[in-house]
Amino acid sequence: MGLLVELQKRIPDRWFLRRLLPAALFVVVAVVGGGELGHAHWDDIALARERIADALRMGGGLSADAVASIVLFAVPVVAAAFAVPYAGAAIGALASGAWPWWLMPVGRRVTAWRVRRWVEPDALARESVRARAAGRALRADRLDARAARARAAGPPGSPTWSGDRFRRTEANVAQDTGGDVVTGWTALLLGAQDPPRAALSEARDAYDAACEALAWSLAFTVLGAWWWPAAPAGVLLGLASWRSLRHAVQALCRVTEAAFTLRETEQPPCQASGRGTTQP
């Protein structure tokens, strides 16, 4: 009964579209594609339609077998819908560079690899000038874009690009306002006006949604071991989700910096100066 009450609370909001429907789609693809079609009959639409029709056929009413089938379908759907936030949170932690201690050796190797691949913006600019002089305009434009990104991001200091962006936001907030994003995030949400709070919540929700989409892409890619069309679909979803994650990180960082700056300007002069002297 408690589960039904919780579902009734969750279904009207975005939880339904972002978690329950993808979970239902995944279970259907896994049962029909991986369980019935497989690699041998991957494109047998008639067989897939027949299996789905058999599952939906209730006869004269809800028999015991029909109820059992509904329960067997609903249990993995609900389980996947409740499990994907935890998978998304794990992906979000990895994307932000907050790797657990037992993954830190891998994180240090990935960071060192990113440092070796990083090229100074000035070197990229010089190479762009040479490429443009040689008539290779497309390569020059790509090098200019890469130099701009390198100049804005700076040398890598985290296993991921998102981690570097978050660290740079923390440094910008500390330099401009004297605040601490890690310890001041909760106070910022509680003390902000409605527009900043709504913008912060939407930006964080977009970040969580992108991480959950990456979790779904991994699930569909793994499902490709039983029904291969799921693998390219998962890869395409992963590429789109990765782009969405980068945009969400940029938006979250910009909104966070703006919210801290706005809170600083709204503080009375004496209170702002007093808070600044006690900032660790």
Beta strands, then each sheet from edge to edge (+ up, - down):
end
